[in-house]
Amino acid sequence: MQQALHGVDIRSRDIGRMLDQFGDLVMTLSMRILNDRMMAEEATQDTFIKVYKGLHEFREEASLKTWIYRIAYRTAIDYARKKKRHSVLTEIDHKIEAGYEDSDVHNEIQVNERTSCLQQAIDCLPPDQAALISLYYLEEKNVKEVCEVTGLTESNVKIKLFRARKSLKGKLADTKNIY
């Protein structure tokens, strides 16, 4: 096992040095996904806690930077999901308090149920497919931005998106709850 990688002594769990070296990268990624500075800071902190706790599992199949980047990416996606769920529920509460017609609230609930069903289907996909679908469709990133976040080539992103859509279509057909 390599003891030092990019100036970081893995065995000593030199989290301070990792923060110095990769903190800006993780924060930038989190900001791209979340578009909220406070949440991005929380996601960044959470990422480095996960890195620290998981260092013993690091197998050096990829570089330390790639491993940290992957943890940051998944953490930010989790935060984005939580943010989206919270904002939908808050919006419905405000509409009810503002006296919207029952039919308007009912329609909103139906849309949210469909969204929830879609999210459940996305969650059933393999992690790489779920992440691509989330970035491209839910986070509305273009292919170039998806390439920047994932480190994949443009053609690879397009191929994987095609496969992910096909898988998602199958998952949604199984549920028969949407459309």
C-alpha positions as CSV (number, residue, x, y, z in Angstrom):
1,M,0.0,0.0,0.0
2,Q,1.3,3.4,-0.9
3,Q,1.9,5.5,2.2
4,A,1.9,8.9,0.7
5,L,-0.2,10.0,-2.2
6,H,-0.1,13.6,-3.6
7,G,1.6,14.7,-0.4
8,V,-1.0,13.1,1.8
9,D,0.0,10.4,4.3
10,I,-3.0,8.1,4.0
11,R,-2.1,6.0,7.1
12,S,-2.0,9.0,9.3
13,R,-5.4,10.1,8.1
14,D,-4.0,13.6,7.4
15,I,-7.4,15.2,6.9
16,G,-6.0,18.7,7.2
17,R,-3.8,18.2,4.2
18,M,-6.6,16.6,2.3
19,L,-8.8,19.6,3.0
20,D,-6.1,21.9,1.8
21,Q,-5.5,19.9,-1.3
22,F,-9.0,18.9,-2.3
23,G,-11.3,21.2,-0.3
24,D,-11.8,23.7,-3.2
25,L,-12.5,20.9,-5.7
26,V,-15.2,19.4,-3.4
27,M,-16.8,22.7,-2.7
28,T,-16.9,23.6,-6.4
29,L,-18.5,20.3,-7.2
30,S,-21.0,20.7,-4.4
31,M,-21.9,24.2,-5.5
32,R,-22.5,23.1,-9.1
33,I,-24.9,20.4,-7.9
34,L,-26.6,22.3,-5.1
35,N,-26.5,26.0,-6.2
36,D,-26.7,26.9,-2.5
37,R,-23.6,28.0,-0.7
38,M,-24.7,26.9,2.8
39,M,-25.7,23.4,1.7
40,A,-22.6,23.1,-0.4
41,E,-20.5,23.9,2.7
42,E,-22.4,21.3,4.7
43,A,-22.0,18.7,1.9
44,T,-18.3,19.5,1.8
45,Q,-17.9,19.0,5.5
46,D,-19.9,15.8,5.3
47,T,-17.8,14.6,2.4
48,F,-14.6,14.9,4.4
49,I,-16.1,13.2,7.4
50,K,-17.0,10.3,5.1
51,V,-13.5,10.4,3.7
52,Y,-11.9,10.3,7.1
53,K,-14.1,7.5,8.3
54,G,-13.6,5.5,5.1
55,L,-9.9,5.9,4.6
56,H,-9.3,2.3,5.7
57,E,-11.5,1.2,2.8
58,F,-9.5,3.1,0.2
59,R,-8.1,0.4,-2.2
60,E,-6.1,2.7,-4.5
61,E,-7.9,1.3,-7.6
62,A,-8.3,5.0,-8.5
63,S,-6.4,8.0,-7.3
64,L,-7.2,9.6,-4.0
65,K,-8.5,12.6,-5.8
66,T,-11.0,10.5,-7.8
67,W,-12.1,8.6,-4.7
68,I,-12.7,11.9,-2.8
69,Y,-14.5,13.4,-5.8
70,R,-16.8,10.4,-6.0
71,I,-17.7,10.7,-2.4
72,A,-18.3,14.4,-2.8
73,Y,-20.5,13.8,-5.9
74,R,-22.7,11.2,-4.1
75,T,-22.9,13.4,-1.0
76,A,-24.0,16.4,-3.0
77,I,-26.6,14.4,-4.9
78,D,-28.0,13.2,-1.6
79,Y,-28.2,16.8,-0.3
80,A,-30.0,17.8,-3.6
81,R,-32.6,15.1,-3.1
82,K,-33.3,16.2,0.5
83,K,-33.4,19.9,-0.6
84,K,-35.9,19.1,-3.4
85,R,-38.2,17.0,-1.1
86,H,-38.2,19.7,1.5
87,S,-39.0,22.5,-1.0
88,V,-41.9,20.5,-2.5
89,L,-43.5,19.9,0.9
90,T,-43.1,23.6,1.9
91,E,-44.6,24.8,-1.3
92,I,-47.7,22.6,-0.8
93,D,-48.1,23.8,2.8
94,H,-47.9,27.5,1.7
95,K,-50.6,26.8,-1.0
96,I,-52.9,25.2,1.5
97,E,-52.4,28.2,4.0
98,A,-53.0,30.7,1.1
99,G,-56.4,29.1,0.5
100,Y,-55.8,27.5,-2.9
101,E,-58.7,25.5,-4.2
102,D,-58.8,21.9,-3.2
103,S,-58.5,20.9,-6.8
104,D,-55.3,22.9,-7.2
105,V,-53.8,21.3,-4.1
106,H,-55.0,17.9,-5.3
107,N,-53.3,18.4,-8.7
108,E,-50.1,19.5,-6.9
109,I,-50.2,16.4,-4.8
110,Q,-50.7,14.2,-7.9
111,V,-47.7,15.8,-9.6
112,N,-45.6,15.3,-6.4
113,E,-46.7,11.6,-6.2
114,R,-45.5,11.2,-9.8
115,T,-42.3,12.9,-9.0
116,S,-41.8,10.7,-6.0
117,C,-42.5,7.6,-8.1
118,L,-40.0,8.8,-10.6
119,Q,-37.4,9.4,-7.9
120,Q,-38.0,5.9,-6.5
121,A,-37.5,4.4,-10.0
122,I,-34.3,6.4,-10.3
123,D,-33.1,5.2,-6.9
124,C,-33.6,1.6,-8.2
125,L,-31.1,2.2,-11.0
126,P,-27.4,1.4,-10.7
127,P,-25.7,4.3,-9.0
128,D,-23.9,5.5,-12.1
129,Q,-27.1,5.6,-14.1
130,A,-29.1,7.2,-11.3
131,A,-26.4,9.9,-11.0
132,L,-26.4,10.7,-14.7
133,I,-30.2,10.8,-14.9
134,S,-30.3,13.1,-11.8
135,L,-27.6,15.4,-13.1
136,Y,-29.0,15.7,-16.7
137,Y,-32.8,15.8,-16.0
138,L,-33.4,16.8,-12.4
139,E,-30.4,19.1,-12.0
140,E,-30.8,20.2,-15.6
141,K,-27.1,20.0,-16.4
142,N,-26.0,19.8,-20.1
143,V,-23.8,17.0,-21.4
144,K,-20.7,19.2,-21.1
145,E,-21.5,19.9,-17.4
146,V,-22.2,16.3,-16.7
147,C,-18.8,15.5,-18.2
148,E,-17.1,18.0,-15.8
149,V,-18.9,16.5,-12.8
150,T,-18.4,12.8,-13.6
151,G,-15.0,13.0,-15.4
152,L,-16.5,10.9,-18.3
153,T,-16.1,11.8,-22.0
154,E,-18.9,13.4,-23.9
155,S,-19.6,10.2,-26.0
156,N,-19.5,8.1,-22.8
157,V,-22.0,10.3,-21.1
158,K,-24.3,10.1,-24.1
159,I,-24.1,6.3,-24.3
160,K,-24.6,5.9,-20.5
161,L,-27.6,8.4,-20.6
162,F,-29.2,6.3,-23.4
163,R,-28.8,3.1,-21.4
164,A,-30.0,4.9,-18.2
165,R,-33.1,6.1,-20.0
166,K,-33.8,2.6,-21.3
167,S,-33.4,1.2,-17.8
168,L,-35.6,3.9,-16.2
169,K,-38.3,3.3,-18.8
170,G,-38.3,-0.3,-17.8
171,K,-38.5,0.5,-14.1
172,L,-41.4,3.0,-14.8
173,A,-43.3,0.4,-16.9
174,D,-43.0,-2.0,-14.0
175,T,-44.7,0.5,-11.6
176,K,-47.5,1.5,-14.0
177,N,-48.1,4.5,-11.6
178,I,-46.9,7.2,-13.9
179,Y,-48.7,8.3,-17.1
